[in-house]
Amino acid sequence: MAVVVGHGFSGSTRRPSMRRVLEWFARDVAVIAFDFRGHGQSLGMSTVGDREIYDLDAAVRWARALGYMRVTTVGFSMGGAIAVRHAGVIGGVDAVVSVSAPASWYYRDTVPMRRLHWLVETPSGRLVSRVWRNTRVDRAGWGDVPLAPYEAAAMISPTPLLVVHGDADPFFPVSHADLLFAAAGEPKELWVRPGFGHAEGATDAALVRDVLGWVRSRLDPDGAQVPTPGAVGR
């Protein structure tokens, strides 16, 4: 079994928070990780969740080419939205885990998200993003608004979907997780973790262990125990 991991906006596989997450996954399972276009060591320009589904698909296909029969995508924040959209639009994975993902576009009701929109939508913001976070954003923006994550979630079934969110997330309230979960068909599960913040920066080894337990329980129900995470299921 392999896990393909996608980082959040302005992240990369070289960020300390993501490196820790990858190391925790790698203790128990094969891991494939990469930088989305316009991020870190990758070329191109970020489309902030639109064409990145093809980046993720390339990683999934690479895992299959390496011989892994079971492939799960795990995405954080923007990466979570991409994982959901990839599973709904392209497919080809055995399970999907979305952590701290937005359910819809253009959300501006928190201070961090208003800052993020400034980074993405203004020339000065894109300059700061490029210099400060080594993230290159496509100034052309979206031609057509991409399918929203919650709309893609409705297309994932029968692939298992796990939605993970924190009740202390400063970017997106739990209502985003609720919307993703409500839109998805079975099999699906929602974990709301008390005190959990946002994405890879808030993730610890316990969450990684719980996520892997959930994946195994869905892909090998006769040989894995269902995890009992410190979370509220809905």
C-alpha positions as CSV (number, residue, x, y, z in Angstrom):
1,M,0.0,0.0,0.0
2,A,1.2,3.5,-0.8
3,V,0.0,6.9,0.4
4,V,0.3,9.9,-1.9
5,V,0.5,13.1,0.2
6,G,-0.3,16.6,-1.0
7,H,0.7,19.8,0.9
8,G,-1.2,23.0,1.4
9,F,-0.9,26.3,-0.4
10,S,2.6,27.8,-0.1
11,G,3.9,24.5,1.3
12,S,6.3,22.0,0.0
13,T,7.9,18.7,0.8
14,R,10.9,20.7,2.3
15,R,8.9,22.6,4.9
16,P,9.6,21.3,8.4
17,S,5.9,20.6,9.2
18,M,5.4,18.6,6.0
19,R,8.7,16.7,6.5
20,R,7.6,15.6,9.9
21,V,4.3,14.4,8.5
22,L,6.0,12.5,5.7
23,E,8.4,10.8,8.2
24,W,5.5,9.7,10.4
25,F,3.7,8.2,7.4
26,A,6.9,6.5,6.2
27,R,7.3,4.6,9.5
28,D,4.4,2.4,8.5
29,V,3.7,2.7,4.8
30,A,5.2,3.6,1.4
31,V,5.0,7.4,0.8
32,I,5.0,9.4,-2.4
33,A,5.3,13.2,-1.9
34,F,5.9,16.0,-4.3
35,D,5.6,19.8,-4.7
36,F,2.5,21.0,-6.5
37,R,3.1,23.2,-9.6
38,G,4.4,26.6,-8.7
39,H,5.5,25.4,-5.2
40,G,9.0,24.6,-3.8
41,Q,11.1,22.7,-6.3
42,S,8.3,22.3,-9.0
43,L,8.2,24.3,-12.1
44,G,5.1,26.1,-13.5
45,M,2.6,28.3,-11.8
46,S,0.1,27.5,-9.1
47,T,-3.6,27.5,-10.1
48,V,-4.6,27.2,-6.4
49,G,-6.4,23.9,-6.6
50,D,-7.5,23.8,-10.2
51,R,-5.1,22.1,-12.6
52,E,-3.2,20.6,-9.6
53,I,-5.4,17.6,-9.9
54,Y,-3.2,16.5,-12.8
55,D,-0.1,16.8,-10.6
56,L,-1.7,14.5,-8.0
57,D,-2.8,12.1,-10.8
58,A,0.8,11.9,-12.0
59,A,1.9,10.9,-8.5
60,V,-0.9,8.3,-8.2
61,R,0.0,6.8,-11.6
62,W,3.7,6.7,-10.5
63,A,2.7,4.7,-7.4
64,R,0.8,2.3,-9.6
65,A,3.8,2.0,-12.0
66,L,6.0,1.1,-9.0
67,G,3.7,-1.8,-8.3
68,Y,1.5,-0.6,-5.4
69,M,-1.9,-2.2,-5.7
70,R,-3.6,0.0,-3.1
71,V,-3.1,3.8,-3.3
72,T,-4.6,6.4,-1.0
73,T,-4.4,10.1,-1.4
74,V,-4.0,12.3,1.7
75,G,-4.2,16.1,1.2
76,F,-3.8,19.0,3.6
77,S,-5.8,22.3,3.1
78,M,-5.4,23.1,-0.6
79,G,-4.0,19.6,-1.0
80,G,-7.1,18.2,0.7
81,A,-9.4,20.1,-1.8
82,I,-7.2,18.8,-4.6
83,A,-7.5,15.2,-3.3
84,V,-11.2,15.4,-3.2
85,R,-11.4,17.0,-6.7
86,H,-9.0,14.5,-8.1
87,A,-11.0,11.5,-6.8
88,G,-14.3,13.0,-8.1
89,V,-13.1,14.2,-11.5
90,I,-10.4,11.7,-12.4
91,G,-10.6,8.9,-9.8
92,G,-8.3,5.9,-9.8
93,V,-7.5,5.8,-6.1
94,D,-8.6,3.3,-3.4
95,A,-9.3,5.8,-0.6
96,V,-9.2,9.6,0.0
97,V,-8.3,11.5,3.1
98,S,-8.9,15.3,3.3
99,V,-7.5,17.3,6.2
100,S,-8.5,20.9,6.8
101,A,-9.8,21.4,3.3
102,P,-12.1,24.1,2.1
103,A,-15.4,22.9,0.7
104,S,-16.0,25.9,-1.6
105,W,-14.1,28.7,-3.3
106,Y,-13.7,32.4,-2.5
107,Y,-14.1,32.0,1.3
108,R,-13.0,35.2,3.0
109,D,-14.7,35.1,6.4
110,T,-11.5,34.7,8.4
111,V,-8.4,36.9,8.6
112,P,-6.0,34.3,7.3
113,M,-8.2,33.7,4.3
114,R,-8.4,37.4,3.5
115,R,-4.6,37.5,3.6
116,L,-4.4,34.4,1.3
117,H,-6.7,36.0,-1.2
118,W,-4.5,39.1,-1.2
119,L,-1.5,36.9,-1.9
120,V,-3.2,35.2,-4.8
121,E,-5.3,38.0,-6.4
122,T,-3.0,41.1,-6.3
123,P,0.3,41.8,-8.0
124,S,1.9,42.9,-4.7
125,G,0.6,39.8,-3.0
126,R,1.9,37.5,-5.7
127,L,5.3,39.1,-5.4
128,V,5.3,38.6,-1.6
129,S,4.2,35.0,-2.1
130,R,7.0,34.4,-4.6
131,V,9.7,36.0,-2.5
132,W,8.5,35.0,1.0
133,R,7.2,31.5,0.4
134,N,8.7,30.5,-2.9
135,T,5.2,30.1,-4.4
136,R,4.5,31.3,-7.9
137,V,0.9,32.0,-8.6
138,D,-0.6,32.2,-12.1
139,R,-1.6,35.8,-12.6
140,A,-4.1,34.8,-15.2
141,G,-6.3,33.3,-12.5
142,W,-9.1,30.9,-13.5
143,G,-10.7,31.1,-16.9
144,D,-13.7,29.1,-15.7
145,V,-14.4,28.6,-12.0
146,P,-13.3,25.0,-11.3
147,L,-15.7,22.4,-9.8
148,A,-15.9,23.1,-6.1
149,P,-14.6,20.5,-3.7
150,Y,-18.0,19.8,-2.2
151,E,-19.4,19.3,-5.7
152,A,-16.5,16.8,-6.5
153,A,-17.2,15.1,-3.1
154,A,-20.6,14.0,-4.4
155,M,-18.8,12.2,-7.3
156,I,-16.3,10.1,-5.2
157,S,-18.5,7.2,-4.0
158,P,-18.0,4.2,-3.8
159,T,-14.4,5.2,-3.0
160,P,-14.1,5.7,0.8
161,L,-13.7,9.3,2.0
162,L,-12.4,10.5,5.3
163,V,-12.9,14.2,6.1
164,V,-10.7,15.5,9.0
165,H,-11.1,19.0,10.5
166,G,-10.2,20.8,13.7
167,D,-12.6,22.9,15.8
168,A,-9.7,25.4,16.3
169,D,-8.9,25.8,12.6
170,P,-8.1,29.5,12.0
171,F,-8.6,29.3,8.2
172,F,-11.9,27.3,7.7
173,P,-14.6,26.6,10.2
174,V,-16.0,23.2,10.7
175,S,-18.9,24.0,8.4
176,H,-16.5,23.3,5.5
177,A,-16.0,19.8,6.7
178,D,-19.7,19.4,7.3
179,L,-20.4,20.5,3.7
180,L,-17.9,18.1,2.2
181,F,-19.2,15.2,4.3
182,A,-22.9,16.0,3.6
183,A,-22.2,16.1,-0.2
184,A,-20.3,12.8,-0.3
185,G,-21.9,9.4,-0.7
186,E,-21.1,6.3,1.3
187,P,-18.7,5.1,2.5
188,K,-17.6,8.2,4.3
189,E,-16.5,9.4,7.7
190,L,-16.0,12.7,9.4
191,W,-13.6,13.4,12.3
192,V,-13.7,16.7,14.1
193,R,-10.7,16.9,16.3
194,P,-11.0,19.1,19.4
195,G,-8.3,21.7,19.6
196,F,-6.8,20.8,16.3
197,G,-5.7,23.8,14.2
198,H,-4.9,23.7,10.5
199,A,-3.5,21.2,8.1
200,E,0.1,19.8,8.2
201,G,1.2,22.5,10.7
202,A,-1.2,21.1,13.3
203,T,-0.8,17.4,12.5
204,D,0.9,15.1,15.0
205,A,2.0,11.5,14.9
206,A,-1.2,10.4,16.6
207,L,-3.4,11.8,13.8
208,V,-1.1,10.1,11.2
209,R,-1.5,6.8,13.1
210,D,-5.3,7.2,13.2
211,V,-5.5,8.1,9.5
212,L,-3.5,5.0,8.6
213,G,-5.7,2.9,10.8
214,W,-8.7,4.2,9.1
215,V,-7.2,3.5,5.6
216,R,-6.4,-0.1,6.6
217,S,-9.8,-0.6,8.1
218,R,-11.4,0.4,4.7
219,L,-9.0,-1.4,2.4
220,D,-8.5,-4.5,4.5
221,P,-11.5,-4.7,6.9
222,D,-10.7,-8.3,7.9
223,G,-7.1,-7.5,8.9
224,A,-7.2,-4.0,10.5
225,Q,-8.8,-2.6,13.5
226,V,-11.1,0.4,13.2
227,P,-9.3,3.4,14.7
228,T,-10.7,5.3,17.7
229,P,-9.3,8.8,17.2
230,G,-9.6,11.7,19.6
231,A,-12.4,13.2,17.5
232,V,-16.1,13.7,17.2
233,G,-17.7,11.7,14.5
234,R,-20.7,13.1,12.6
